[in-house]
């Protein structure tokens, strides 16, 4: 494996890990939404934290990382 291949592999692994983390948070949001639809009282603190994470993480960390490690090369 060349150095360039190693860099590509690390960059893709990094972004894949971030996508996996975001998927877990989206799964929690789906679970919370289902409970709300089923009549449970919504946990607004949790809902707010999920929305905050998804919006802030995407814009401040994830998209810049994609730009730096995937799109720039």
N, C-alpha and C positions, 0 to 999 in steps of 0.2 A: 504494500500500500504506500503510495507516495504521500509526501507531506500535504499536498493539496487535497488528496482524498481524505486524509486524517482530519484536516480542517473542515471539510464539507461534512464529514461524518459527525464531528462534534457539534457543528452548527445545527444540523438536522436533529440530533439527539436533544439539544437544548430546547429547540422550538417544540419538538414532540412532547417533551416533559411539561412545558408550559401549557400546551394544548390539553394534556392529560389532567393537569391541575384545574384548568378552566372547566373541563368537562365534569369534574367532580363537583364543582360549585354549581354548575348548571343542573346537575342531577339533584343537588340539595334544593335548588329553587323549584324544580319540578315536584319534588316530594312535598315541599311546603305548599305549593299551589294546589296540589291534589287534596291535601288536608283542609285547606280553606274551602275548596269546592265541596268537600264532604261535610262541611258545617263546623269545623273546628275554628276556634278563635285564632286569628292570625297573630303570630309572634312578629310584631312590627320591628322590633330590634333586630331580629335575625334577618327579616326581609330587607331591611335597610342596609345591613352589613353585606348581604349578598349583592344587592344592586350596586353598592359603593365599590365592592371588590371588582365586580365585572367591569364597571365603567372606568375606574381609576387604573386598575391593573392593565387593561387593554391599551388605554391611551398613553399611560406614562412608562410602562415597562415592556409590554409584549410587542406592540407595533414598532417601537424603536429598535428592539432586539431583532425583529424580522428584517427591518430595513438595513441594520448593520451587518447581520450575519448571513442573510439569504439574498437580499436584493442587490446590495452593493457589489458583491463579488460577481 
